[in-house]
Amino acid sequence: MTKGPEPVPGPVASGGPPAAIRAATMWWVAAVGAGVVEAIGTVAVLASRGESGGVLGAGLAFRFAVYALVLFVTFRLWSGRRWARWVLAVGLGVFGLLSLVMEPIGWLASGHSPAEVFTSTDLTVALVIAIRSIHVVAVLAACVCMFRPESSAYLRRSGRRSTVE
């Protein structure tokens, strides 16, 4: 009797990804969730200040396209795609994180003090700040989890380098 092909190592063959990959996935999903809530809050703040609906709509469409792409890549990470870790680490761990912190850094650099956050913001802005903080923590935690030794071993073992399925 002919023996069939060996199963490809990965989530199904090995019983699923290790805890660190599962945690990274959870953190990326949390980051996307925080991003969605933050985007809605930001639109509410900007709309209350008279920003154009077309500009706000275009910004939301772009953000939601990015969030969909992030979720796609995150679930490729879950299934053992090595490239997904690097796309997430560079795309979101570097550039995405910079986009989250540049606005507050610019605000502080323009002469505002951190104390002003507590004395001159309304509830909506305070909520956006809180959600952005959660967003930043989620991105950092996801990046740490993706590079834990068990994550590296899992991605090496899965052997899935470049196929986007």
VENTAUR-V864319 format. One record per residue. PHI is phi in radians with two decimals (none if undefined). OMEGA is omega in whole degrees, -180 to 180 (999 if undefined). NEAR is the number of other C-alpha atoms within 12 Angstrom. Layout:
BEGIN
<<PHI,OMEGA,NEAR> <PHI,OMEGA,NEAR>>
END
This chain:
BEGIN
<<none,-178,3> <-1.44,178,5> <-1.39,180,6> <-1.29,-180,7> <-1.14,176,7> <-1.18,177,9> <-1.14,177,12> <-1.28,177,16> <-1.04,-180,23> <2.72,-173,29> <-1.03,-176,27> <-1.30,-176,15> <-1.19,-174,16> <-1.76,-179,17> <1.53,178,12> <1.90,-179,21> <-1.25,178,33> <-1.19,-177,30> <-0.98,-178,22> <-1.16,177,28> <-1.23,177,40> <-1.09,178,29> <-1.15,178,29> <-1.03,179,39> <-1.07,179,38> <-1.06,-180,26> <-1.16,178,31> <-1.15,178,45> <-1.12,177,29> <-1.10,178,31> <-1.10,178,39> <-1.12,178,36> <-1.03,177,27> <-1.11,178,31> <-1.09,179,39> <-1.11,-180,29> <-1.11,179,27> <-1.11,179,32> <-1.07,179,36> <-1.13,178,27> <-1.11,179,26> <-1.12,178,29> <-1.08,179,29> <-1.07,180,24> <-1.13,-178,23> <-1.16,178,21> <-1.12,179,19> <-1.19,178,16> <-1.70,174,13> <1.57,179,13> <-1.16,-178,16> <-1.10,178,15> <-1.08,179,16> <-1.13,179,13> <-1.13,-180,15> <-1.12,179,24> <-1.10,179,20> <-1.12,178,15> <-1.09,178,21> <-1.13,180,24> <-1.05,179,18> <-1.10,-179,16> <-1.05,-178,26> <-1.20,174,22> <-1.15,178,17> <-1.11,-179,23> <-1.09,178,29> <-1.10,178,20> <-1.11,179,22> <-1.05,179,33> <-1.11,177,28> <-1.03,-178,24> <-1.16,178,32> <-1.04,-179,40> <-1.33,169,29> <-1.25,175,34> <-1.06,179,49> <-0.93,-177,37> <-1.55,170,39> <1.66,179,42> <-1.43,-178,36> <-1.08,-177,34> <-1.05,-177,29> <-1.11,179,36> <-1.07,-178,40> <-1.27,177,24> <-1.08,180,26> <-1.19,-178,40> <-1.12,-178,30> <-1.39,-176,18> <-1.13,-176,24> <-1.88,-180,35> <-1.19,178,32> <-1.86,-173,20> <-1.22,178,17> <-1.11,179,30> <-1.12,176,30> <-1.03,-180,19> <-1.13,179,20> <-1.36,-176,31> <-1.78,-178,22> <-1.13,-180,18> <-1.08,177,15> <-1.11,178,23> <-1.12,178,16> <-1.08,179,15> <-1.10,178,15> <-1.17,-179,16> <-1.16,180,12> <-1.43,173,12> <1.85,178,12> <-1.39,177,16> <-1.80,177,16> <-1.01,180,16> <-1.10,180,11> <-1.09,178,15> <-1.01,-176,20> <-1.50,-176,16> <-1.81,-173,13> <-2.18,179,14> <-1.96,176,16> <-1.60,-175,15> <-1.07,-178,16> <-1.09,179,23> <-1.12,179,26> <-1.07,178,21> <-1.17,177,24> <-1.08,178,30> <-1.10,180,29> <-1.09,180,21> <-1.14,178,28> <-1.09,178,35> <-1.08,176,23> <-1.08,179,27> <-1.02,-179,34> <-1.08,180,34> <-1.07,-180,26> <-1.10,179,32> <-1.11,180,43> <-1.08,-180,30> <-1.11,179,30> <-1.09,180,36> <-1.11,178,37> <-1.05,-178,26> <-1.09,-178,31> <-1.14,-176,42> <-1.88,174,27> <-1.18,-179,22> <-0.95,-179,16> <-1.20,175,22> <-1.19,179,34> <-1.08,179,27> <-1.09,180,21> <-1.08,-179,34> <-1.19,176,36> <-1.14,-178,23> <-1.13,-177,23> <-1.21,176,31> <1.14,-178,20> <-1.69,-173,25> <-1.69,-166,20> <-2.23,-177,18> <-1.39,175,16> <-1.70,-178,16> <-1.96,999,14>>
END
